[in-house]
Amino acid sequence: MAIVRVAAGVFLRTEFVGKIIQTQCVESSVRKTQTDIFDSTGQHLLWSKCTLVSVNDSPESSEAIKRDNHCHDEIRNALCEERDAMPFKPTLPSLSSV
């Protein structure tokens, strides 16, 4: 069992992740990229990240798109590769504390 950091302050146990869906759409010169992480049943959303990037012909826009792609790819890679995973050790309540 491992816990993986997918974003600042967001940690997920890899054995609970069932599927990752990444979608992109462009509407009125704004590109929306969304990464959704679902549980092992594929029905319950565990966490989602959505970013908006302006799309035009400027070099700044192309750099912003590259950064955005990298951000969403890193989420998928961290979970798939268990990158920087920390071991998860569940703590059981002791009888002395009851």
Residue frames relative to the residue before (quaternion, step in Angstrom):
aa qw qx qy qz dx dy dz
M 1.0000 0.0000 0.0000 0.0000 0.00 0.00 0.00
A 0.0102 -0.8089 0.5865 -0.0405 3.55 -0.93 0.92
I 0.2512 -0.7194 0.6246 0.1710 3.51 -1.26 0.54
V 0.1132 -0.8020 0.5860 0.0240 3.57 -0.82 1.04
R 0.3679 -0.7050 0.5635 0.2238 3.56 -1.01 0.88
V 0.1337 -0.8134 0.5637 0.0520 3.59 -0.63 1.12
A 0.7752 -0.0224 0.0081 0.6312 3.59 1.26 -0.34
A 0.7006 -0.4391 0.3317 0.4542 3.55 -1.27 0.16
G 0.8518 0.0838 -0.0977 0.5078 3.55 -0.63 1.16
V 0.6619 0.4636 -0.3075 0.5024 3.62 1.27 0.13
F 0.0251 0.7898 -0.6083 0.0744 3.53 -0.64 1.21
L 0.0828 -0.7973 0.5974 0.0235 3.58 -0.99 0.87
R 0.3970 -0.6693 0.5685 0.2671 3.55 -1.13 0.70
T 0.4741 -0.7329 0.4176 0.2523 3.54 -0.61 1.19
E 0.6520 0.5280 -0.3419 0.4233 3.62 0.98 -0.65
F 0.6544 0.5012 -0.3204 0.4668 3.60 1.22 -0.24
V 0.5909 0.5728 -0.3699 0.4312 3.59 1.25 -0.21
G 0.1898 -0.8130 0.5454 0.0747 3.56 -0.72 1.12
K 0.7991 -0.1104 0.0889 0.5843 3.56 0.93 -0.85
I 0.2240 -0.7365 0.6273 0.1180 3.49 -1.30 0.57
I 0.0657 -0.7957 0.6021 0.0101 3.57 -0.75 1.04
Q 0.0870 -0.7826 0.6160 0.0230 3.54 -0.85 1.04
T 0.0186 -0.8065 0.5903 -0.0277 3.58 -0.73 1.07
Q 0.0875 -0.7713 0.6290 0.0425 3.53 -1.21 0.65
C 0.0911 0.7653 -0.6361 0.0372 3.51 -1.15 0.69
V 0.2486 -0.7512 0.5961 0.1364 3.56 -1.20 0.62
E 0.0714 0.7753 -0.6222 0.0824 3.53 -0.83 1.07
S 0.8525 -0.1128 0.0169 0.5101 3.56 -0.81 1.10
S 0.7314 -0.4889 0.1998 0.4314 3.52 0.67 1.32
V 0.6127 0.4636 -0.3856 0.5109 3.57 1.12 0.69
R 0.2231 -0.7763 0.5796 0.1076 3.55 -0.80 1.07
K 0.1556 -0.7774 0.6065 0.0600 3.54 -0.84 1.04
T 0.0365 -0.7762 0.6294 0.0016 3.56 -0.82 1.03
Q 0.0167 -0.8061 0.5907 -0.0303 3.54 -0.84 0.99
T 0.1150 -0.7600 0.6376 0.0510 3.54 -0.99 0.94
D 0.0772 -0.7944 0.6024 -0.0021 3.55 -0.68 1.16
I 0.1501 -0.7747 0.6110 0.0628 3.55 -0.94 0.97
F 0.1372 -0.8145 0.5633 0.0219 3.54 -0.67 1.20
D 0.5882 -0.5812 0.4338 0.3578 3.54 -1.26 0.44
S 0.7470 -0.4298 0.2747 0.4264 3.55 -1.33 0.06
T 0.6371 0.4980 -0.3461 0.4758 3.62 1.17 -0.34
G 0.4161 -0.7205 0.4535 0.3194 3.58 1.23 -0.42
Q 0.6167 0.5820 -0.3305 0.4144 3.58 1.26 0.10
H 0.7670 0.3466 -0.1742 0.5112 3.58 1.04 -0.71
L 0.3785 -0.7290 0.5319 0.2059 3.53 -0.83 1.06
L 0.2622 -0.7755 0.5573 0.1389 3.57 -0.73 1.10
W 0.7812 -0.1353 0.1494 0.5908 3.56 0.94 -0.92
S 0.0773 -0.7944 0.6021 0.0225 3.55 -1.16 0.63
K 0.0989 -0.7613 0.6372 0.0676 3.55 -1.15 0.68
C 0.0360 -0.7915 0.6098 -0.0204 3.55 -0.85 1.02
T 0.0287 -0.7959 0.6047 -0.0090 3.57 -0.90 0.96
L 0.2069 -0.7521 0.6151 0.1149 3.54 -1.22 0.64
V 0.0201 -0.7927 0.6083 -0.0328 3.57 -0.88 1.00
S 0.4439 -0.6780 0.5218 0.2666 3.54 -0.96 0.91
V 0.1792 -0.7861 0.5868 0.0745 3.57 -0.93 0.94
N 0.2864 0.7093 -0.6115 0.2023 3.55 -0.74 1.16
D 0.6854 -0.5220 0.3301 0.3857 3.60 -1.23 -0.09
S 0.4836 0.6874 -0.4367 0.3208 3.62 1.18 0.05
P 0.5928 -0.5726 0.4250 0.3744 3.60 -1.17 0.51
E 0.6043 0.5615 -0.3591 0.4366 3.59 1.08 -0.67
S 0.6437 0.5257 -0.3171 0.4569 3.55 1.03 -0.79
S 0.6691 0.4886 -0.3146 0.4632 3.59 0.90 -0.82
E 0.6301 0.5128 -0.3326 0.4791 3.61 1.08 -0.67
A 0.6388 0.5220 -0.3211 0.4651 3.59 1.01 -0.79
I 0.6396 0.5156 -0.3195 0.4721 3.58 1.03 -0.77
K 0.6387 0.5197 -0.3243 0.4657 3.60 0.99 -0.81
R 0.6538 0.5032 -0.3099 0.4725 3.60 0.95 -0.87
D 0.6482 0.5230 -0.3095 0.4589 3.56 0.99 -0.86
N 0.6419 0.5130 -0.3167 0.4738 3.59 0.94 -0.87
H 0.6583 0.5192 -0.3028 0.4532 3.55 0.92 -0.95
C 0.6269 0.5557 -0.3226 0.4406 3.58 0.97 -0.88
H 0.7221 0.4304 -0.2466 0.4822 3.59 0.81 -0.98
D 0.6250 0.5287 -0.3391 0.4635 3.60 1.07 -0.67
E 0.6337 0.5425 -0.3294 0.4422 3.58 1.03 -0.77
I 0.6048 0.5445 -0.3573 0.4583 3.60 1.05 -0.66
R 0.6770 0.4839 -0.2834 0.4767 3.56 0.86 -1.00
N 0.6835 0.4939 -0.2939 0.4501 3.60 0.85 -0.94
A 0.6282 0.5445 -0.3428 0.4375 3.60 0.96 -0.81
L 0.7021 0.4545 -0.2711 0.4765 3.58 0.93 -0.85
C 0.6838 0.4966 -0.2948 0.4460 3.59 0.88 -0.90
E 0.7606 0.3601 -0.1832 0.5081 3.57 0.99 -0.85
E 0.3189 -0.7481 0.4985 0.3002 3.58 1.33 -0.17
R 0.1220 0.8320 -0.5241 0.1348 3.54 0.98 0.96
D 0.8467 0.0346 -0.0801 0.5248 3.57 -0.97 0.98
A 0.2363 0.8046 -0.5120 0.1864 3.56 1.07 0.71
M 0.2458 -0.7238 0.6262 0.1534 3.49 -1.18 0.71
P 0.4906 -0.6495 0.4720 0.3386 3.61 -0.94 0.74
F 0.2716 -0.7533 0.5786 0.1548 3.54 -1.04 0.79
K 0.0080 -0.7836 0.6202 -0.0364 3.54 -0.73 1.12
P 0.2923 -0.7708 0.5347 0.1856 3.58 -0.32 1.17
T 0.2817 -0.7514 0.5714 0.1721 3.55 -0.99 0.79
L 0.2349 -0.7685 0.5844 0.1125 3.50 -0.84 1.02
P 0.5125 -0.6361 0.4569 0.3520 3.60 -0.96 0.68
S 0.3857 -0.7164 0.5273 0.2448 3.55 -0.97 0.81
L 0.5859 -0.5963 0.4261 0.3457 3.55 -1.18 0.57
S 0.6141 0.5725 -0.3511 0.4145 3.58 1.12 -0.59
S 0.6747 0.4951 -0.3026 0.4561 3.60 1.15 -0.50
V 0.5713 0.6025 -0.3806 0.4071 3.61 1.28 -0.10
